[in-house]
Amino acid sequence: MALVDGTVHNGERWGEYYERYIDELGSDGTFSREGEAAVLRFERLLDRPVGEVWDALTRPARLRDWLADVSIDAVGGGQVELRFGSPPGYFVTGEVTQIDPPKVLEHTWTSPGGPDRVVKWQLIPVGDRDILLLTHAARGHWDEAGTLAAWHLHLALLATCLAGCPAWPFPEVRWKELHERYAPGTN
């Protein structure tokens, strides 16, 4: 969490850190639909080695820093349970459907009121950096703009944690801004 004076890490102010993040990693997510099939996608260049990013995607203590309270058995057929603080009471269950450490983690994503979905994380090493590809696919309709906004922010929180900065609470105001920006007809 940022200090009262707005400092995040090594004297850098939160606003400066965020602007640097946007410059380096800030591409928007994309959404495509073909009939009932829908895919959300994000790409990020992370200035961390692949093993460190893999750890942040698969180790519960690291996932809690940027995503949700989680239990995960990161093996084929392993169970996944995510309990989010925002929105309060939101939870997801799933099963690991593909795993190839440290390159691919795929799991189902089942939440109340939404269609069954699949989330796939892919890591491509580029020297000491790594490209992260995130896809979130489903058949059916749900609040795609809200999901894009949430992933946009969670990926910013991931980058913050990987940079060694303390995590901050999920920024609800920023989520609302992004939700409006990702809403159909506003892109």
N, C-alpha and C positions, 0 to 999 in steps of 0.2 A: 504494500500500500504506500502511496506517495506520502512523503512527509508533509507536515502542515505548510511549510514554505514552498511546496511544489517540487522539491528536489526528488529525483528518482534514483539516480545512480551516479557515483563519482562526480557529484556536483552538477550534473546535467539536469536541467529542469524538464518536467514532464512534457510540456509543449514542444521543446526542442527535440526530446527523445521521440515523441510521436511523429513530428515532421520528418525526422530522419528515417523513421520506420516507413512512413508513407513513400518517401523518395526511394528507399531500397526495396521494399516488399509490398507496396500498397496497391497492387492491381486488384480491381474489383473481381468479384466472383461472376460467373456466367450461369445462365439458365437456358436450357433448351427443352423443347417438348415435341414429341412426335406421337400424336394420338394420345394414348393413356400413359406412355412412357415419358418420364421426366428425369433430367440430370442436372444437378448443380455441380459446378466445378470451380476450384481455386488452384492457383499455382503460386508458389512462394519460393524465393531463393533465400535460404537460411545460411547465415555465416557461422555454421557449426558443423562438425563432422557428423557423418551419417549415424555412427553409433550413439552419439549423444542425443540426436533427434529420435532415434528408435527407442531409446530409453524413456524419453518424454512421452512417447506414444503408447508404451506398453507397461510401464511400471506404475502401479497405483499411486505411490507417493508423489511421483512427478505429475501424473495426470490431474491430481487434486490441485496442483498449483495453478493450472490454467484452464481446465475443462469442467470437471465435476467430481463429486465424491464417487468413487468407482471401485468395483471389484471386477477383475478381469483375469481369466485363465488364458494366457496368450499362447494357446496351442490349438491345432485343428479340432473343431468341435467344442472348444472351451466356451464357457459362459461369460457374458459381458453384462454388467448392470451399471448404469450411470444414474446418479441422483443429482439433479441440477438445483442450484440455489435460486436461479432465475430462469423461468418463472418458478415461484415457490411450488414445491410438490411435483414438478415435472420429472418424470423418470423414463428411462429407456432400458429395455432388455434386448439381448441378442445372443448370437452364437458366432464364434469365429469360423468363417467359411473358407478362408485362404490365409496362409501365413508362410512367408519366406524371409526369415530374418536376415539382414536388416533392410529388406527391400519392399516387402508388401505385407500389409495387414488389412484384411477385409472382414467385416462382420455385419450381421443383420442388425436392423434398427427398428424395434417395435415400440411404439408409444401409444398411450390412450388417445383415441380419436383420430389417429393418422393412419395412412396406409403403411404396410410393411415396406421397409426401405433397406438399402444396402449402402454402407459407408466403406470406401476403399481409400487407404493411405498408401502412396507409393513414394519411395525415396530413391533419388538418383544422385550418387556421389559426383561432385565436381571439385576435385582437389580436396581442400579442407572445408569446402562448403557443400551444400546439398540442395537439390531441387525437391520440393515437396509438392506432390499432386494429390489433391483431395477431390474425390467424387462422391456424391450423395445421390443415389438413384432410387426411383420409385415408379410404381404403376399406380396411377390415381392422382388425386388433387389434395393439396394441403396448403398451408401458408408458406409458399415458396419464398416470398420476399422476407418473411420473418426468419426462415431458416438461413437464407443468404446473409442476412444481417447478423445473425448469431454466429455463424461460422466466421464471418469477416472479423468479428470482435474476438472470438476464441483464438483465431490464428494470430491476432495481435498480442493476445495474452501469452500464447506459446512463444512467440519471438521474444517477448519481455523476459519470460522465465529462462529461455535459453541464453539470453544475454547476461544472466545472473542478477537481474533486477528483481526486487520484491514484486509479487503479484498485487494487483489492485482489485477491488470488487468489480463485478460485472457492471459496465457503464450503461445503465438503463436509458439515459437520455440519448446517448450516442446510438444505441440500438434503435430507438424510435426514429432518429434522423435517417439511419441507414435503411430501415424498413420502408420509409417513405421513398427513398431514392431507388430501392430495388423493386418497388411496387410496379406491376404491369402498367405500361403506358407512360412511365416517368423516366425511363432509361434513355 
